[in-house]
Amino acid sequence: MTETDAFVSNVEKGASGPNLETGNWVVAPIPVSNPTMGTGLQLATLYLHPSRDDNGSPNPTSGLGAMYTDTDSWVVGAFHQDYLFNDRLRVTAAAGTGSLKLKYYGAGGEGFFANNPLDYTIDMAMGFARAQWRLPHSDHWFLGPALIYGEGDVAMEFDRLRPVLPGLSKGIAVGGAGLVLTYDSRDNHYFPTQGINFSATYFDFSDALGSDFDYGKTRLSLSHYRQLLPDFVLATNAALENTSGRAPFFNQASPGVRGYNRGEYMDDDALKASIEGRYSILPRWVWVGFYDYGWVNNGDKQIFDGETAHSIGTGLRWQTTRDKPLHIGVDVAFTEDDTVFFIQLGESF
């Protein structure tokens, strides 16, 4: 619920692929495991609607989902993504509620909390809506507004850090309006082999939109895919996040380096570069090798002078259906201090 961009990205992974002439239900229990959320199970129920026209528009998708992990974190939600007027208008709406058990590591990957993380809980309900129009004389550019609103409680569990300290709980509301620009020439949204995916997003959170926090958040992401051999794809990604103003600690910028808890490296600015090789070793089986490098700082100095985190890893993925190249698998990331196994649904970018 605190990782809005990742949440929206996961919704978008169902946007493309071979079009369906009839509706198709998909119901699947999916294991989940990562350093931020813990290990558990998510249940997804999707309905892939028939394409609305014969001009190659993607299939509208509706879905319900629920998740529970061994940290006692849980989420339930629903979404719908649609393509209207011969894919000239793309609409996404999502809503959910949940309770996330997370850890606070301080800012910038250093300081007291970096070695003594503080447990905290976010109980929040959230809604999101976005509409994007295809720009005139363009096949791949889309631009449009977005709204997000959430409210709930944040509880800092100081008593777990020091028994003599009391816990602290506060009700919060976060509301923002934004603008989203995208360019997408990928040949497939599930498993791209060629093309470019670019997005630029800005959200303004303010009192006028019901927010208790007054800040702005910008995110830029650029991914490139190239098929070097018939069975080998090289994928690269660069992503930049920036927060300005009085951003809440749980929504500060994070590079999202694989193998780390998202909260370990958060501050005003974050940058990540990734390179990944994807090799189809057998029908419906893909081997992946990757390297991530990230930077984070408080905005008072150059991004490359901040704290850094990096990981190298590998994984094995299996295509869940014969018709669409949506993969699930187990990855392992080797960081500076640890070896972390996690379950990956779809591609990282």
C-alpha positions in Angstrom: 0.0 0.0 0.0 3.0 2.3 0.5 4.6 1.3 -2.8 2.2 3.1 -5.1 4.3 2.9 -8.2 5.0 -0.8 -7.8 1.3 -1.5 -7.2 0.4 0.3 -10.4 3.2 -1.4 -12.3 1.9 -4.8 -11.3 -1.5 -3.9 -12.6 0.0 -2.9 -15.9 1.7 -6.2 -16.4 -1.6 -7.6 -17.6 -2.1 -5.0 -20.3 -0.9 -6.8 -23.4 -0.3 -10.0 -25.1 -2.2 -12.0 -27.7 -5.8 -10.6 -27.9 -8.6 -12.9 -26.8 -11.8 -13.3 -28.8 -13.7 -14.6 -25.8 -13.5 -13.9 -22.1 -11.1 -15.9 -19.9 -11.0 -16.4 -16.2 -7.8 -17.0 -14.3 -7.8 -18.1 -10.7 -4.4 -18.8 -9.1 -2.8 -19.1 -5.7 0.6 -17.4 -5.9 3.4 -17.8 -3.4 5.0 -14.5 -2.3 8.3 -14.0 -0.6 10.5 -10.8 -0.4 12.6 -9.0 2.2 10.0 -6.3 2.7 6.7 -8.2 3.1 7.9 -11.7 4.3 6.7 -15.0 3.0 3.1 -16.0 2.4 0.4 -16.5 -0.2 -1.6 -14.3 -2.5 -4.8 -15.4 -4.3 -5.5 -13.7 -7.6 -8.8 -13.9 -9.6 -8.6 -12.2 -13.0 -11.1 -11.9 -15.8 -9.6 -11.1 -19.2 -12.4 -9.5 -21.2 -12.7 -9.9 -24.9 -11.0 -7.2 -27.0 -13.4 -4.3 -27.7 -12.5 -4.0 -31.4 -10.7 -5.7 -34.2 -7.8 -3.2 -34.4 -5.5 -4.9 -32.0 -6.5 -3.1 -28.7 -5.4 -4.9 -25.6 -7.9 -7.0 -23.6 -9.6 -5.1 -20.7 -8.7 -6.8 -17.4 -10.6 -7.0 -14.1 -9.3 -8.6 -10.9 -9.6 -9.3 -7.2 -6.7 -10.2 -5.0 -5.8 -11.0 -1.4 -2.5 -11.6 0.3 -1.2 -12.8 3.7 2.4 -13.2 4.9 4.1 -14.6 8.0 4.7 -11.0 9.2 0.9 -10.8 9.7 0.7 -8.4 6.8 -2.4 -8.7 4.7 -4.0 -6.9 1.7 -7.3 -7.2 -0.2 -8.1 -5.2 -3.3 -9.7 -5.0 -6.7 -8.8 -3.3 -10.0 -10.0 -2.7 -13.6 -8.0 -1.7 -16.6 -9.8 -0.7 -19.8 -9.0 0.4 -23.4 -11.6 2.6 -25.0 -12.2 4.3 -28.4 -10.0 2.0 -30.3 -7.3 2.2 -27.6 -7.2 6.0 -27.7 -8.1 6.2 -24.0 -6.7 3.9 -21.3 -8.3 3.9 -17.9 -7.1 2.2 -14.7 -8.9 2.2 -11.3 -7.9 0.3 -8.2 -9.0 0.2 -4.5 -7.8 -1.9 -1.6 -7.3 -2.1 2.2 -4.7 -3.8 4.3 -2.3 -3.9 7.2 1.4 -3.9 6.6 4.0 -4.8 9.2 7.2 -3.0 8.1 10.5 -1.8 9.5 11.9 1.7 9.8 15.6 2.0 9.0 15.9 5.7 9.2 16.9 7.9 6.3 19.7 7.5 3.9 20.7 4.0 4.9 22.7 5.2 7.9 22.3 6.2 11.6 21.0 4.4 14.7 17.9 2.8 13.1 20.0 1.4 10.2 21.3 -1.2 12.7 18.3 -1.1 15.0 15.2 -1.1 12.8 12.0 0.0 14.3 8.8 -2.1 13.7 5.8 -0.2 12.6 2.4 -0.9 11.1 0.4 0.8 8.5 -3.4 0.1 8.4 -4.8 1.9 5.4 -7.5 1.9 2.8 -6.5 3.4 -0.6 -8.0 4.2 -4.0 -6.3 5.1 -7.3 -7.6 6.3 -10.7 -5.8 7.2 -13.9 -6.9 8.2 -17.4 -4.5 8.5 -20.3 -5.1 9.7 -23.9 -3.0 8.7 -26.9 -1.2 11.8 -28.1 -2.2 13.0 -31.6 -0.1 11.5 -34.4 1.5 9.0 -32.1 1.4 5.3 -31.8 3.1 5.0 -28.4 2.8 8.2 -26.4 0.0 8.6 -23.7 -0.6 11.4 -21.3 -3.2 12.0 -18.6 -4.2 12.8 -15.0 -4.2 10.5 -12.0 -5.6 10.7 -8.4 -4.7 8.8 -5.3 -6.2 8.9 -1.8 -5.6 6.8 1.3 -6.4 7.1 5.0 -5.7 5.0 8.1 -3.3 4.7 11.0 0.5 4.4 11.4 1.7 2.8 14.7 5.4 3.0 15.7 6.3 0.1 18.0 8.9 1.8 20.2 8.1 -0.7 23.0 9.7 -3.5 20.9 12.9 -1.5 20.6 13.0 -0.5 24.3 10.4 -2.0 26.6 10.3 1.2 28.7 9.1 3.2 25.8 5.4 3.5 24.8 4.0 2.7 21.4 2.8 5.6 19.3 -0.2 5.6 16.9 -1.4 8.4 14.6 -4.2 8.7 12.1 -3.1 9.9 8.7 -4.6 10.8 5.3 -2.6 11.0 2.0 -4.2 12.6 -1.1 -2.6 13.6 -4.3 -3.2 14.6 -7.9 -0.7 13.8 -10.7 0.2 13.7 -14.3 1.5 10.6 -16.1 3.4 10.5 -19.4 4.3 7.2 -20.9 5.9 5.8 -24.1 5.6 2.1 -24.7 6.8 0.3 -27.8 7.2 -3.1 -26.2 6.2 -6.1 -28.3 4.7 -7.7 -25.2 3.9 -6.4 -21.7 4.4 -9.8 -20.0 7.8 -10.7 -21.5 9.2 -8.0 -23.8 11.9 -9.0 -26.3 12.1 -5.7 -28.2 11.1 -2.1 -27.5 11.2 0.8 -25.0 9.1 1.5 -22.0 9.4 5.0 -20.5 7.2 6.7 -17.8 7.4 10.1 -16.1 5.0 10.6 -13.2 4.5 13.6 -10.9 2.1 13.7 -7.9 1.3 16.7 -5.8 0.1 15.9 -2.2 -1.6 18.8 -0.5 -4.2 20.0 2.0 -6.6 20.8 -0.9 -6.7 17.0 -1.7 -7.2 16.0 1.9 -3.6 15.1 2.6 -2.0 15.6 6.0 1.4 16.0 4.3 2.4 18.6 1.8 5.0 17.3 -0.7 5.6 16.3 -4.3 6.9 13.0 -5.7 8.5 12.5 -9.1 9.4 9.2 -10.7 11.2 8.6 -14.0 11.8 5.1 -15.4 13.3 4.0 -18.7 13.6 0.3 -19.8 15.1 -1.0 -23.0 14.7 -4.6 -24.4 16.8 -6.1 -27.2 16.7 -9.7 -28.5 20.4 -10.4 -29.1 19.9 -14.1 -29.9 16.8 -16.2 -30.8 16.5 -17.3 -27.1 18.3 -14.5 -25.3 17.0 -11.0 -24.3 19.0 -8.2 -22.7 16.9 -5.9 -20.6 18.2 -2.7 -19.0 16.4 -0.2 -16.7 17.2 3.1 -15.0 14.8 4.7 -12.5 14.9 8.0 -10.6 12.7 9.0 -7.7 12.6 12.4 -5.9 10.5 13.7 -3.0 10.2 17.4 -2.2 8.6 19.0 0.8 7.3 17.3 3.9 7.0 13.7 2.6 6.0 11.0 5.1 8.9 8.6 5.9 7.0 5.6 4.4 6.7 7.3 1.0 10.2 8.7 0.6 12.2 7.7 -2.5 13.7 4.3 -2.6 16.0 2.7 -5.3 14.4 -0.8 -4.8 17.6 -2.8 -5.2 16.7 -6.5 -5.2 17.6 -8.4 -2.1 17.1 -5.5 0.3 14.1 -4.5 2.5 12.7 -1.4 0.7 12.9 0.6 3.9 16.7 0.1 4.3 17.5 2.8 1.8 15.0 5.7 1.7 15.5 9.4 1.5 14.8 12.5 -0.7 16.4 11.2 -3.8 17.0 7.6 -5.1 18.5 6.3 -8.4 18.8 2.7 -9.6 20.4 1.1 -12.7 19.7 -2.6 -13.6 20.9 -5.0 -16.3 19.3 -8.4 -16.8 19.8 -11.3 -19.1 16.8 -13.6 -19.9 17.6 -16.9 -21.6 14.9 -19.3 -22.7 16.5 -22.6 -21.8 13.4 -24.8 -22.5 9.8 -24.3 -23.7 8.1 -22.3 -20.8 11.4 -22.1 -18.8 13.6 -19.0 -18.5 16.9 -18.5 -16.7 17.6 -14.9 -15.5 20.8 -13.2 -14.4 20.8 -9.7 -13.0 22.8 -6.9 -11.4 21.3 -3.9 -9.6 23.1 -0.8 -8.3 21.4 2.0 -6.3 22.1 5.4 -4.8 20.2 7.3 -2.1 20.7 10.7 -0.5 18.9 13.6 1.3 19.0 16.1 -1.5 21.7 18.3 0.0 24.4 16.7 -2.1 24.9 15.0 -5.5 23.1 11.7 -5.9 26.3 9.8 -6.6 27.8 11.0 -3.3 25.1 9.4 -1.2 24.8 5.9 0.2 24.9 3.0 -2.2 23.6 -0.6 -2.3 24.1 -3.2 -5.0 23.3 -6.9 -5.6 23.9 -9.6 -8.1 21.6 -12.5 -8.6 20.0 -15.2 -10.7 16.7 -17.0 -11.0 14.7 -19.6 -12.7 11.2 -18.8 -14.1 8.3 -20.9 -15.4 5.6 -19.7 -17.8 2.3 -20.1 -16.0 0.1 -20.5 -19.1 0.7 -21.7 -22.7 -0.9 -18.6 -24.3 0.7 -15.8 -22.4 4.4 -15.5 -21.3 3.6 -14.6 -17.7 6.3 -16.1 -15.5 6.7 -17.1 -11.8 9.9 -18.3 -10.3 12.5 -18.2 -7.5 15.3 -15.7 -7.6 18.4 -15.4 -5.3 20.1 -12.0 -4.7 23.6 -11.7 -3.2 24.0 -8.4 -1.3 27.0 -7.0 0.6 25.8 -8.6 3.8 23.3 -11.4 3.0 21.9 -13.9 0.5 18.2 -13.5 -0.1 15.8 -15.9 -1.8 12.5 -14.4 -3.1 9.6 -15.3 -5.4 9.2 -13.2 -8.5 5.8 -12.9 -10.3 6.2 -11.5 -13.8 9.4 -9.5 -14.7 11.0 -6.9 -12.5 10.8 -4.3 -15.3 
